[in-house]
Amino acid sequence: MQWTNAAFMRGGTSKGLFFAEQDLPPRGPDRDALYLRALGSPDRFGRQLDGMGGGISSLSKVVSVTASDRAGAELDYTVGQVAVDAPVVDYSGNCGNLSAAVVPFALESGLLVLPDGPQTVRIFNTNTEKHIEVQLRVENGTASASGPLVLPGVSGTGSPIELRYLRPAGSRTGALLPTGAAADVLRLEDGEHHASLIDAANPMVFVRAEDLGLRGDELPAELDADSALMGRLDRLRRAGAVAMGMAAEDAAAPRAVPKIALVAGPRTCRLLDGTTVAAEDADLTLRVLSMEQTHLATPGTAALCTAAAAQIPGSTVAEAVRPSAAGGALRIATPSGVVTAGADVRTAPDGRLTAESASLYRTARTLMRGQVAVPAGQPRGSRRGPQDSTRSARVRDGAGRRR
């Protein structure tokens, strides 16, 4: 058995293994093999018992982090979505939840040094090639984990971490509206389906729940149990990927993005913990699918994209949103509670809609740090020396030296 340095982190409503880039093999098959073995994929029983994964998409992720040499960023990070049932590591999209844990991991691992108090750090996501501004509180050299923020789907409270995505439009397609339209028609073998194809933070396919014979407030287990529905939604998602220019044909569409979401107006919803959310306490009802499973809350990037879509006249989201919410913070009812996100959508000089920023609050916490076991013969990763850099002294190399 061999061992690789890692930390097990919770960010928002997701968990994943975090690695310093220098502790990993070069990007490619060897790195993917390490990720798969560490998380326990593929697992035909769907539980990932022989690894650190949790058997669902939000608990089967990896993140690599390194000091950045690019202008306007102190850290670069790459998210890998590890399939539970297949030997696949998908790098096609970012994870908004685990983005909240990037700076806490960098502080824990010595990649970043910050004084105590409120701090702002700019990070760069390589999946989408977008900058994110992270605001958090530092205590005793590490990210504060204690605070008053209640995050739907996470027990207890935590210290607020604000993620402000800078110019999030066109994360994978180059435009907020990849087809140029606020609403499109996707054609399947069973007929035509109205959808909005929006790309902010991550690309999304938004469809009306009622068009599929649904209320929109169904719990994840109810949706996942309907295999015909899940197959139909994945075909719609793949058709959306082709329409957005992300794939030449349905079969070539990435698994992680675009994600597909069921949209409905505000309504009283039963939550996973048995409580309810009153219709007046939310502006929209949302169910998001990730890696062909219904998310138990919502991916952070999905919330951000939804907030942007709510400000696009004629989109399925804007049509469903409570009118009084137009232009303000959007309260999204998810299976775990209400998530609030905001976006600044404007008209660019060329007349196209774009998003200047999008933001939401998350919490994060280090659950474990040490080493993760990989089988004998599996690459441990090369110990590369520090890169030449003139970055701020806040950034350290992997040996803990200031850069």
Phi, psi and omega per residue, in radians:
M1 nan 2.399 3.065
Q2 -2.031 2.887 -2.993
W3 -2.324 2.494 3.118
T4 -2.244 2.329 3.127
N5 -1.017 2.375 -3.113
A6 -2.825 2.883 2.981
A7 -2.323 2.512 3.092
F8 -1.777 2.045 -2.984
M9 -2.139 2.546 2.878
R10 -1.806 2.302 2.997
G11 -2.281 2.075 -3.072
G12 1.013 -2.205 -3.124
T13 -1.824 0.425 3.079
S14 -2.183 2.792 3.004
K15 -2.298 2.638 3.128
G16 -2.892 2.930 3.057
L17 -1.557 2.287 3.116
F18 -1.945 2.401 -3.134
F19 -2.280 2.520 2.884
A20 -1.301 2.381 -3.064
E21 -0.904 -0.688 -3.064
Q22 -1.200 -0.267 -3.137
D23 -1.578 0.053 -3.055
L24 -1.958 2.735 2.968
P25 -1.126 2.901 3.058
P26 -1.000 2.701 3.136
R27 -1.071 2.355 -3.103
G28 2.508 -2.786 -3.039
P29 -1.032 -0.672 -3.109
D30 -1.148 -0.734 3.106
R31 -1.144 -0.784 3.133
D32 -1.048 -0.685 3.134
A33 -1.112 -0.680 3.093
L34 -1.108 -0.812 3.133
Y35 -1.019 -0.823 -3.102
L36 -1.064 -0.784 -3.099
R37 -1.214 -0.661 -3.125
A38 -1.136 -0.629 -3.125
L39 -1.582 -0.230 3.098
G40 1.553 0.574 3.128
S41 -2.013 2.636 -0.059
P42 -1.395 2.622 3.139
D43 -2.261 1.924 -3.093
R44 -1.202 -0.237 3.064
F45 -1.562 -0.145 3.050
G46 1.301 0.349 -3.067
R47 -2.059 -0.279 -3.119
Q48 0.946 0.710 -3.094
L49 -1.145 -0.432 -3.117
D50 -1.660 0.465 3.105
G51 -2.806 -2.963 -3.048
M52 -1.565 -0.082 3.130
G53 -1.237 2.865 -3.080
G54 -1.975 0.163 3.043
G55 1.511 -0.059 3.064
I56 -2.345 2.831 -2.988
S57 -1.032 -0.659 -3.080
S58 -1.269 -0.183 -3.140
L59 -2.032 0.303 -3.095
S60 -2.312 1.197 -3.046
K61 -2.421 2.714 3.073
V62 -2.317 2.663 3.117
V63 -2.447 2.303 2.989
S64 -1.910 2.464 -3.051
V65 -2.303 2.476 3.084
T66 -2.590 2.764 2.995
A67 -1.117 2.473 -3.049
S68 -1.699 2.491 3.021
D69 -1.851 0.078 -3.109
R70 -1.578 2.691 3.135
A71 -1.130 2.426 3.035
G72 1.399 0.247 3.116
A73 -2.553 2.533 3.066
E74 -1.792 -0.415 3.141
L75 -2.381 2.494 2.932
D76 -1.897 2.517 3.059
Y77 -2.527 2.623 -3.130
T78 -2.244 2.281 -3.132
V79 -1.774 2.357 2.996
G80 -2.049 2.166 3.048
Q81 -1.602 1.972 -3.070
V82 -1.618 2.091 3.106
A83 -1.137 2.477 3.123
V84 -1.323 -0.709 -2.949
D85 -1.813 0.044 -3.070
A86 -2.536 2.710 3.132
P87 -1.390 1.131 -3.032
V88 -2.259 2.275 2.936
V89 -2.024 1.997 -3.017
D90 -1.777 2.129 -3.130
Y91 -1.884 0.363 -2.989
S92 -1.353 -0.219 -3.111
G93 -2.572 2.899 3.077
N94 -1.540 2.875 3.005
C95 -2.048 1.948 -3.120
G96 -1.158 -0.532 3.119
N97 -1.230 -0.898 -3.119
L98 -1.229 -0.290 3.040
S99 -1.024 -0.524 -3.141
A100 -1.202 -0.320 -3.095
A101 -1.716 -0.019 -3.089
V102 -1.133 -0.890 3.139
V103 -1.172 -0.775 3.040
P104 -0.961 -0.713 3.094
F105 -1.126 -0.761 -3.125
A106 -1.067 -0.645 3.089
L107 -1.188 -0.752 -3.135
E108 -1.130 -0.660 -3.030
S109 -1.564 -0.077 3.139
G110 1.494 0.132 3.094
L111 -1.301 -0.334 -3.060
L112 -2.484 2.460 3.087
V113 -2.177 2.181 -3.138
L114 -2.302 2.517 3.025
P115 -1.252 2.812 3.118
D116 -1.157 2.655 3.127
G117 1.993 -3.115 3.111
P118 -1.119 2.356 -3.104
Q119 -2.395 2.660 3.053
T120 -2.160 2.234 -3.112
V121 -2.252 2.346 3.044
R122 -1.702 2.243 3.123
I123 -2.119 2.790 -3.088
F124 -2.187 2.156 3.106
N125 -1.604 2.081 -3.082
T126 -1.329 -0.380 3.116
N127 -1.098 -0.752 -3.059
T128 -1.925 -0.114 -3.107
E129 0.982 0.851 -3.141
K130 -2.238 2.573 3.068
H131 -1.559 2.546 3.093
I132 -2.308 2.340 3.094
E133 -1.718 2.111 -3.070
V134 -1.912 2.186 3.063
Q135 -2.005 2.227 -3.104
L136 -2.679 3.008 3.102
R137 -1.889 2.371 3.132
V138 -1.892 2.315 3.084
E139 -2.304 2.207 -3.136
N140 0.946 0.641 3.055
G141 1.460 -0.065 3.128
T142 -2.183 2.899 3.141
A143 -1.200 2.314 3.090
S144 -1.112 2.350 3.109
A145 -1.846 -0.271 -3.082
S146 -1.717 2.362 3.115
G147 3.132 -3.063 -3.008
P148 -1.617 -0.074 -2.987
L149 -1.351 2.193 3.032
V150 -1.670 2.169 -3.134
L151 -1.909 2.103 -3.137
P152 -0.950 2.238 -3.128
G153 1.699 -0.168 3.139
V154 -2.099 2.191 3.129
S155 -1.192 2.559 3.077
G156 1.388 -2.848 -3.107
T157 -2.221 2.934 -3.140
G158 -2.686 3.059 3.137
S159 -1.378 2.283 -3.091
P160 -1.131 2.372 2.994
I161 -2.161 2.028 3.137
E162 -1.614 2.251 3.054
L163 -1.894 2.046 3.123
R164 -2.008 1.860 -3.131
Y165 -1.403 2.174 -3.086
L166 -1.654 2.157 -3.104
R167 0.814 1.080 -3.037
P168 -1.346 -0.144 -3.083
A169 -1.158 2.490 3.070
G170 1.253 0.694 -3.099
S171 -1.061 -0.591 3.118
R172 -2.227 -0.294 -3.020
T173 -1.997 -0.208 3.131
G174 1.574 -0.041 -3.105
A175 -2.650 2.613 3.058
L176 -1.099 -0.708 3.081
L177 -1.983 1.602 -3.038
P178 -1.017 -0.544 3.135
T179 -1.661 -0.088 -3.086
G180 1.497 -0.016 -3.086
A181 -2.146 2.591 3.093
A182 -1.318 -0.409 3.123
A183 -2.483 2.503 -3.107
D184 -2.327 2.982 3.041
V185 -2.035 2.143 3.073
L186 -1.777 2.296 -3.072
R187 -1.855 2.129 3.021
L188 -2.020 3.108 -3.119
E189 -1.143 -0.394 -3.123
D190 -1.660 0.096 3.085
G191 2.290 -2.901 -3.093
E192 -1.710 2.528 -3.131
H193 -2.318 2.260 3.096
H194 -1.377 2.423 -3.123
A195 -2.704 2.743 2.982
S196 -1.973 2.260 -3.105
L197 -1.905 1.847 -3.003
I198 -2.160 2.425 3.120
D199 -2.193 1.713 3.026
A200 -2.486 2.068 -3.048
A201 1.289 -0.821 2.951
N202 -2.669 2.643 3.108
P203 -1.276 2.510 -3.091
M204 -2.393 2.604 2.978
V205 -1.975 2.013 -3.119
F206 -1.829 2.157 3.096
V207 -2.175 2.662 3.124
R208 -1.351 2.266 3.135
A209 -1.032 -0.704 -3.077
E210 -1.115 -0.498 3.127
D211 -1.167 -0.339 3.132
L212 -1.835 0.230 3.131
G213 1.308 0.436 -3.086
L214 -2.001 2.767 3.051
R215 -1.385 -0.637 -3.076
G216 1.817 -0.244 3.137
D217 -1.878 0.258 3.120
E218 -1.068 2.567 3.077
L219 -1.375 2.727 -3.066
P220 -0.933 -0.742 -3.100
A221 -1.094 -0.616 3.130
E222 -1.153 -0.728 3.113
L223 -1.225 -0.788 -3.092
D224 -1.119 -0.481 -3.116
A225 -1.295 -0.256 -3.125
D226 -1.649 1.588 -3.046
S227 -1.117 -0.625 3.118
A228 -1.109 -0.749 3.116
L229 -1.119 -0.793 -3.107
M230 -1.103 -0.681 3.081
G231 -1.122 -0.705 3.135
R232 -1.135 -0.749 3.133
L233 -1.130 -0.663 3.123
D234 -1.211 -0.614 3.078
R235 -1.147 -0.674 3.068
L236 -1.120 -0.738 3.126
R237 -1.051 -0.793 -3.129
R238 -1.179 -0.660 3.059
A239 -1.100 -0.644 3.070
G240 -1.115 -0.689 3.115
A241 -1.065 -0.713 3.117
V242 -1.162 -0.778 -3.137
A243 -1.099 -0.544 -3.138
M244 -1.457 -0.063 -3.133
G245 1.430 0.282 -3.125
M246 -1.533 -0.241 -3.140
A247 -2.691 2.600 3.139
A248 -1.353 -0.470 3.126
E249 -2.591 2.841 -3.056
D250 -0.954 -0.770 -3.053
A251 -1.123 -0.387 -3.095
A252 -1.574 0.006 -3.110
A253 -1.151 2.406 3.056
P254 -1.051 2.718 3.131
R255 -1.428 -0.571 -3.020
A256 -1.406 -0.635 3.119
V257 -2.474 2.691 -0.054
P258 -1.208 2.655 2.990
K259 -1.516 2.747 3.106
I260 -2.036 2.482 -3.092
A261 -2.296 2.454 3.005
L262 -1.613 2.243 -3.048
V263 -2.027 2.380 3.037
A264 -2.551 2.816 3.102
G265 -1.206 3.036 3.133
P266 -1.117 2.380 3.114
R267 -2.736 2.807 3.093
T268 -1.210 2.169 -3.025
C269 -2.135 2.430 2.982
R270 -1.472 2.370 -3.082
L271 -1.781 2.959 -3.111
L272 -1.090 -0.489 -3.134
D273 -1.535 0.119 3.107
G274 1.599 -0.175 3.097
T275 -1.484 -3.131 3.139
T276 -2.275 2.721 2.987
V277 -1.942 2.181 3.137
A278 -1.248 2.610 -3.104
A279 -1.000 -0.618 -3.094
E280 -1.302 -0.159 -3.108
D281 -1.647 0.081 3.107
A282 -2.487 2.766 3.136
D283 -1.824 -0.203 -3.037
L284 -2.838 2.600 3.039
T285 -1.944 2.300 -2.998
L286 -2.397 2.380 2.986
R287 -2.254 2.123 -3.044
V288 -1.962 2.370 3.047
L289 -1.769 2.374 3.114
S290 -2.318 2.175 -3.123
M291 0.923 0.723 3.061
E292 1.158 0.446 3.017
Q293 -2.313 2.569 3.097
T294 -1.336 2.194 -3.113
H295 -1.179 2.463 -3.107
L296 -1.329 -0.317 3.024
A297 -2.299 -1.850 2.959
T298 -2.752 2.446 2.976
P299 -1.029 2.484 -3.131
G300 -1.037 -0.719 3.135
T301 -1.155 -0.536 3.090
A302 -1.157 -0.702 3.091
A303 -1.097 -0.722 3.136
L304 -1.134 -0.780 3.134
C305 -1.127 -0.651 3.110
T306 -1.117 -0.715 3.118
A307 -1.088 -0.669 3.093
A308 -1.207 -0.764 -3.122
A309 -1.083 -0.544 -3.129
A310 -1.124 -0.333 -3.115
Q311 -1.769 0.169 -3.138
I312 -1.832 1.863 -3.115
P313 -0.979 2.349 3.107
G314 1.585 -0.139 3.107
S315 -1.337 2.751 3.117
T316 -1.078 -0.532 3.121
V317 -1.255 -0.853 -3.130
A318 -1.040 -0.611 3.136
E319 -1.212 -0.477 -3.088
A320 -1.601 -0.364 -3.029
V321 -1.231 2.516 3.044
R322 -0.975 2.240 -3.056
P323 -0.963 -0.617 -3.099
S324 -1.189 -0.207 -3.107
A325 -1.558 -0.111 -3.044
A326 -0.992 2.171 3.068
G327 1.481 -0.179 -3.132
G328 -1.861 -2.961 3.079
A329 -1.103 2.392 -3.066
L330 -1.746 2.207 3.096
R331 -1.696 1.978 -3.024
I332 -1.870 2.094 3.097
A333 -1.429 2.058 3.116
T334 -1.987 3.023 3.128
P335 -1.087 -0.298 -3.125
S336 -1.874 -0.048 -3.129
G337 2.437 -2.934 -3.054
V338 -1.678 2.183 3.072
V339 -1.895 2.375 -3.140
T340 -1.905 2.296 3.104
A341 -2.467 2.763 3.127
G342 -2.385 2.782 3.111
A343 -2.630 2.671 3.108
D344 -2.033 1.689 -3.121
V345 -1.754 2.274 -3.097
R346 -2.358 2.962 3.040
T347 -1.677 2.133 -3.119
A348 -1.298 2.867 3.128
P349 -0.959 -0.501 3.135
D350 -1.464 0.051 3.088
G351 1.633 -0.154 3.141
R352 -1.462 2.587 3.034
L353 -1.284 2.497 3.062
T354 -2.552 2.922 3.124
A355 -2.012 2.103 3.114
E356 -1.299 -0.637 3.138
S357 -2.839 2.877 3.016
A358 -2.640 2.525 -3.034
S359 -2.560 2.704 3.000
L360 -2.779 2.882 3.121
Y361 -1.829 2.437 3.047
R362 -2.316 3.013 2.919
T363 -2.186 2.842 -3.134
A364 -2.657 2.744 3.120
R365 -2.746 2.483 3.011
T366 -1.362 2.164 -3.140
L367 -1.664 -0.571 -3.141
M368 -2.832 2.523 2.964
R369 -2.408 2.511 -3.106
G370 2.873 -2.073 3.140
Q371 -2.409 2.522 3.083
V372 -1.853 2.443 -3.084
A373 -1.455 2.389 3.010
V374 -2.249 2.668 -3.039
P375 -1.135 2.738 3.118
A376 -0.982 2.401 -3.136
G377 1.587 -0.239 3.097
Q378 -1.329 2.378 -3.125
P379 -1.042 2.341 3.083
R380 -1.493 -0.422 -3.054
G381 1.858 2.501 -3.091
S382 -1.491 2.523 3.079
R383 -1.561 1.531 -3.099
R384 -1.480 2.592 -3.126
G385 -1.275 2.957 -3.138
P386 -1.112 2.503 3.108
Q387 -1.411 2.628 3.047
D388 -1.129 2.352 -3.104
S389 -2.804 2.617 3.011
T390 -1.984 0.436 -3.130
R391 -1.129 2.931 3.112
S392 -1.001 2.673 3.105
A393 -1.154 -0.105 3.074
R394 -1.203 -0.429 -3.074
V395 -1.652 2.344 -3.141
R396 -2.012 2.793 3.000
D397 -1.487 -3.139 -3.024
G398 -1.170 -0.332 3.122
A399 -1.523 0.020 3.106
G400 1.590 0.065 3.140
R401 -1.410 2.492 3.096
R402 -1.234 2.510 -3.122
R403 -1.951 nan nan
